[in-house]
Amino acid sequence: MKTIVRTKYLDRMIELNGTPDIKIITGIRRSGKSKLMQAYIEYLKNHFENINIIFVDFMDLAYEGIKEYHALHTYVEDHYQEDKINYLFVDEVQMCPGFELAINSLYSRGKYDIYITGSNAFLLSADLATLFTGRYIEIHVFPFSFKEYCQYFDEAGDTDQLFDRFAIQGGLSGSYAYRTEEDRVNYIKQVYETIVTRDLVQKYSLPDTLVLQRLGEFLMDNISNLTSPNKVSQMLTANATATNHVTIGKYIKYLCNAFVFYDIKRYDIRGKKYLESSEKFYLCDIGIRYAVLGSRNMDYGRVYENIVCIELLRRGYSVYVGKLYQKEIDFVAQRGSEKIYIQVSDNISNPDTFERESSPLLKIRDAYPKIIIARTKHDKYSYEGIEVYDIADWLLRE
């Protein structure tokens, strides 16, 4: 299977080299966490001499005998080398019960530069502060971006063709190895179903997966729509899946904790405050939507909105849904002192559609950039201070 260097993530690992924190690589199942760890190990081997790399992969039967935290601790200590920089890498750490006790003890000794990965459902952002008493830094890995997709398929057609494929196939690169569409879709579906019917059920001891499955499908079918637990529970109950808003609220949290969905809250632009009512949920990778739902309700405007949202998160922005009077701005993206107002659409060649997308932006009175991202297939242009981008072109820019 072809591989590419995921430069952004590798650069971040290199940037953190030697810092005292525990480096924790998180992300949805099959997003490339283990491959990133391996790429970083190769980098260290190629650029440093006086180092000692201690690597444990709990998916490998060779390490079966140390799947107990005392044994893991002893193994690492036995492989420590004086007068060298000692790096510790543990892949699929959740397969060792009590792993946090061993990792915290090793961290407290100050002798190791520690990096770990684990299943997305067992190494959750929400759990890290509880698991690790020492300092840690989370390196969050997303599925392939469109830019990485183009690198992978560098010989396979022009940008427009690649984007049309990406909007269906998504960024779970393990699916690219399959020759038939059926096998590719089945791979993605199995990744998703493993998270929902195994990882989350095991993590939270859920008695029944039906509500969780129907909830996931509902959220996929309603990306970019304002959603609340009460609304979802009413819809599912009306469609013969009995539940309530409390259960739905918990299950939505579980899906977001496992990085399957990202919740995007609302922001009142005029009042400059966050709103606690309905929020929007975006899928971690648009390829999952097609694999699970097929071409049902294939609204490309909403598909593109999902792609843009995940790309903004990938680029390190905090993202909100903007509200201005009775108008909605698809995204308010903030990164440090930077702020961008963004509208996303499919086709804006119709004057009425363009007016609908541009008018909310024109009502914003501050000087921050305002952009429309759509499937224009044209070079970037400006309209009354609004920058208009073709989505494929915008995704390839930094």
N, C-alpha and C positions, 0 to 999 in steps of 0.2 A: 504493500500500500504506500502511495506517495505521501511524503510529509513535507511541511514547510516550516520555516523558523518563524515563530510567533514573536516578532521582534519587540512589540510593545511590552508583553509580559516578561520576556527574557530580560529586557533592559531594566524592568522594575526589580526583578530578582537580583540583578547585578548591583543595582543601586542600594539594595538592602544588605549586600554582602558584608559580613563582619559586625553588623549591628547586634546588640545584645538580645533583641526580641525573639520570641518564637515566631517563625514565619509559617502561616497557615494558609494553604492554597485551597480555596473553596470554589464551588460552582456546581451546576447541574451535572448529573451523571453523564459521562461520555463527552464532556466539554473539552477535554484535553489536559486535565490536571496532571496525570502521571507523565504524559509526554513532555509537559513543561518542566517537570522535575528532572527528567532524564536529560533534556536539552541543557539545563543549568549545570548538571553534573559534568556533562561533556565540556561545557565552557570552562569550568573550574580545572578540569584535567588538562585542558589545552593552554591555560593561561597562568597556572600556578604550579610550583614544584613542591614546596615544603608543606604539603597538605596530606591529611588522612581522611578518606571518605568512608563513613560507616553507613551502609545502605541496607534497609530492611524492607522487603516487599511481602506483605502478608497474603498476597494472592499466590505467591510462589510456595509450593510445598516444602521447599528447602528451609523455610522459616517456621514450619508448623510447630516445632518444639519450643518456640519462644512466644507462643500466643497466650501468655500470662504475664502480668505486668512485672512481677519479680524477675522472671526469666528474661524479659526484654531489657530490664535495667542491668542485670548481670552481663548479658551479651554485649551491650554497648560499652560498659565499663571495661570488659575484657578486651575490647578492640580499640580502646583509647591508646594513643601514642604520644608520649612525652616529646616536647620540643618540636611539635608540628601543630598546624592549625587543624583542629578536628571538626569536621562537618558531620552532622547526623541527619540522615534522610529516612523518614518512615512513610511508606506508601500504604494506603488502605488501613490506617491506624485503628479504625473502629473495630477491626477484627480481633483486637487484643483487649479483652475485658479489663477495665481499670487502667487503660493506657495513660490517662491523664495523671495518675499517681507517679508512673515511671517518668513521663515527660517533665512534670513539674520538679521532680527530684533531680533529674539530670540538668534541667535549666538552672536550678539553685546553685549548682556547683560551679557555674560560670566557665566551664571548660569546652562547651560545644556551641557551634553555630547550628541551630536546630530548624529543620524544615519538615512539615508533615502535610499529608493529604488524607482525605477520607471521604466516604460516601456522603453525598450531599444531605441525606436525611439524618446522618449521625454526627455531623460536624457542622452544625447550624450556626449562623451568625449570632442568633439569640442565645446560644448555649456557651459561646466561647468564654465570656467573662466568668461564668460559673466553673467551667472545666479547668481553666488555666489561671492560677493565682498570680503568676508572673506576667510580665508584659508580653503582648503578642501583637502582630500586624497581620491583617487579613489581606491576601492577594486574591481578588475575585476574578475568576476566569469565565468568560462568556463563550458560547459557541462561535464559530467562524463569523467574522464580519464579511460584508460584501467585498471589501478590499482583499481580505485573505482568500475568499472564494475565487476571486480573479487570479490571485497568485497560484492557487492550486490548479485552476483550469487555464493556465496562461496560453495554451495553444489552441483553445477551443472556441474561436469565434470572437465577435466584437462585444463591446461593453453592453450594448442594448440587449443582445441575445443572452449574455451572461446574467444580466439583471432579471430578465423575464424568468430564467430558470431558477435563480436564487430566490425569487419571491414565492416559488413553489417548493423547492428542495430545502431551503434553509441552510443552517450552518453546522449541523451535526455531521462532522466530516467522516465519521465511520460509515455513514450511509453511501458515501461516494464510491466505495469499493465495489458496490453491487452493480451487475450488468443490466438487470431488468428493473423496470419501474416497480413491479410488484415486490421484489426482494428489498429494494431501497425503502419503500414505504413500510414494509413489515419490520425492518430494522428499527426505524424511528418509532413505530408504534410499540414495539417491545421495550424500548428504552423508557418510553412514557409509562407504559403499564407496569413496568418493574418498580418505578418510583411510587406510583399510586397504589398498586395492589400488594406490594411487598414492603418497600422501604418505610412508607408512612404508616401502614398498618402495624408493622413491627415496632416502629419508634413510639407510636402513640397508643398501641394496644387497641386498635379500633375494632369494634365488633362486626361491622358490616361495611363493605367497600362500595355498595351500590350508590349511596348518596354522594360519596366522594367522587366516584366516576361521573355521575350525572352533573355534579357541580363543575368539575373540570371541563366537561363538554359545553356546559352553559357559558362559562367564562370565555372559552375559546370562541364561541359563537357570538359573543357580545363584546369583544375587544373594542375599545374606544367608546363604549356606552357607559354612562354613569350607572353604577350598581350599588346596591345595599343588601345586607343579609336578609332583611325583611322582604325585599322584592324578589330575591332569588328563591327563598323558601316558599313564597306564594306560587311562583312559577313552577317549581319542581312538584309541589303538592298537587297543583292543578293538573300536572301531567303524570299522576299516579306514582310519584316518589315522595312518600310522606316524610316530612321533616319539619324543622322549626328554625327560626332566625338565630337562636343561640348555637345550635349545632352548625349551621351554615357559617356563622361568624368564626367559630373555632376551626372549621375545615378550610376556610379561605386562608386563615393564618398559617395553617400547616402547609398548604400549597405554596405560599409565599416564603415561608421559612426554608423550604426545600428548593427555592429558586426556580420553581416551575412558572410562577407568575410574579410580577412586580406590581405593587400597589402604588398608584400615583394620586396624590391628594390634590385638592382644589385650593387655589390661591386667589383671593380677591385683590385684583390689581389696583383698583381705586382705593380701597380701604387698607391695603398693604397688610393683610392678615390671612392666616390659613383657615379654611372652612372645614368643619368637622362632619359635614353631611356626606352624601354619596361620594365615592371615589371611582377611579377607573382602574382596570386591571389589564396588564399587557403580558402576553406570553413570552417566555424566555427565548423561544426560537419559532419563527413562523412556520417552519417545516413541520412541526408537530401538529399544527392546526390542520394542514392539508392531509397529513397521514391519518389523523383520527376522524376528521369530519368529511374528508374528501372535498369535492368542489361545491358542497352545499353552502349556499349564501356566500359565495366567493366575491365579496365586496372589496375590490382592490384598493379603494380609498382607505378602508380600515386596515387592510393588510399593510399598506405603505405606512400608515400611522404607527402601527406596531413596530415595523422595522426601524423607523426614525426614533421612536422612544428608546428602544434597546440600544441603538447606536449612541444616543446621547448619554445613556447610563454608562456604556462602554468607554466613552470619552471622559468620564469623570464628572459629569454635570449632575446636580440635583435637579429633578424634573417635577413640575407641577402642572396641573390643568388650570389655565387662567380664566377668571371670570371678570367681565367688565360690563357693568349694568346688566342687561339681559343677554349680552353676547358672550360667546365662549372663545377663548384662544386655546388652540390644541395643546401647546406646550409653552411654559415659561421655564427656560433652562438657565441655571445659575452655577457658576464655577468661580469661587473667590469673588472678586469685584466685577466679574463679567456676567452679563445678563442678555439673553436673547429671547425674543418673542417669535413663535413659530406656528405657522399654519401648514397643514399637510393635506394634499388632495390627490385625486387620480388624474383627471383631465380638466384643465382650466381654460381650454380653448373657447368654451361657451362664455360669452360676456356675463351672463347672470351668475354662473359659477365663480368666475373670477371676482366679481363684485362681492359675492357672499364671503369669499375667503379674505379679500383685501380690506373690506370695510371695518371689521373689528380691529385690525392692526392700525388703520389710519386714525382710529379714535383714541389710541394710546398717546398721551401727551409727553412722555419722557423721551430722552434721546438715545435710548438703548436700541441696538439693531433689531430690525423686524424683517423676517424672511418668510417666503412661501416656498414650500418644497412640493413638487408635483412631477408627473410623468410628462414633461414638456418635450423631451428629445431635442432641446435647443440649448445653446450656450446661455450662461447666466445673463440676466438683464435686470434693469431697475424700473420701478413704477412708483413715482411719488415717494421716493426714499425707501421703498420696500425692495429688497433683493429677491429675485425669483430664480430658483435653481431647479434643474432637472434632478430627480432623486438619485439616479445612478451617479451623476457627476458629484452631487453633494456627499454621497457616501464614500467616494474615493478621495475627497479632500480631507485635510486634517484641520 
